[in-house]
Amino acid sequence: MTEDDPIASGSLPVAARSPAKCILFGEHAVVRGGPELVAAIDLHTQVGVARGPSTHLNGDPDASRTNAYLREALARHWEGGESLAIRSTSRIPKASGLGSSAAFTASLLAALGSARGGVGRADLAARAYQTERGAQGVGSPGDTSAVVAGGYISINAEGSEALWSVAGEDTAWTVRRVSDPGWIWVVAYSGIPRSTAEAVRAVGRRLAEPDGPKLLERFRQVALEGIGAVTREDRDRTGALLTENQALLREVGVSHPRLEALIDAAIPTSLGAKLTGAGAGGSIVALPRPGRELETARRIASAGGLPFVVRVEPRGVRIVESR
Ligand code: MEV
């Protein structure tokens, strides 16, 4: 998806639908400008926005104060606007590392952008990043760009023409399209919610230690090789690199015994597996051996995870008919 596919101008009521995301390589290092590979996956959040007598989210009148994503989005992109009845429904488990906040933010901003004359995808990606960053205080535009673009995207890696760039205070990120090899993935939630901000800060402290630069360089190499392997449709190499990336994530302290148990359960029927997202809880992603997707999901469920067999969702956030 490119600027040729903007969010069109519309009027209230309006609804938008966003995919979830799954980070395949490079989480945490991306916050410091490292390369990353992220895919939009076919779990969705839908946000409907209508005029209302007072602003509320799913009936909660305090949400525009207590929900940091809603608060930031309204302050930045609904200045002086009328009060809104907002309804959000989602299949993405919350605080699971699968992009529930990015999908909510992108859907809400797409709906608001449509109601205010439409918005291009590069602008929407920048708005979604700034809103998420404002709410979380830390982070990269990887999650928000993936759900705005759909499909597979790389961050800060060479390749096809850039879709867009996003600038932070002292880091810049360039987003590119990566071709879809058509694989089926299994993601699974550990049931342990986690805070992205806390995990990012803990990794920041770990990377400030003397071996930090060497570790970051290893993250960089694994992610670049991973992007190359997916582009070449080399499934075996991709799987091996997922497992290498997990060793690095373990080393910077964001794995968890529950995540390790789910990964161990997935490995016998998979080519590789790792945590996905901020870690310290949250979810794992496995690349199953072809034809063994359901077996992988069953094994993970027996180990206590909540598995989803997913395909990559080629469409980024979009306006939908249903309210
Ligand atoms: C969280 O989904 C991914 C992190 O790299 C943070 C970020 O990129 O914002 C841990």
Residues whose N, C-alpha, C, O or C-beta is under 5 A from the ligand:
A	BS01	MEV	E27 H28 V30 V31 G97 G139 S140 G142 D143 G277 A278
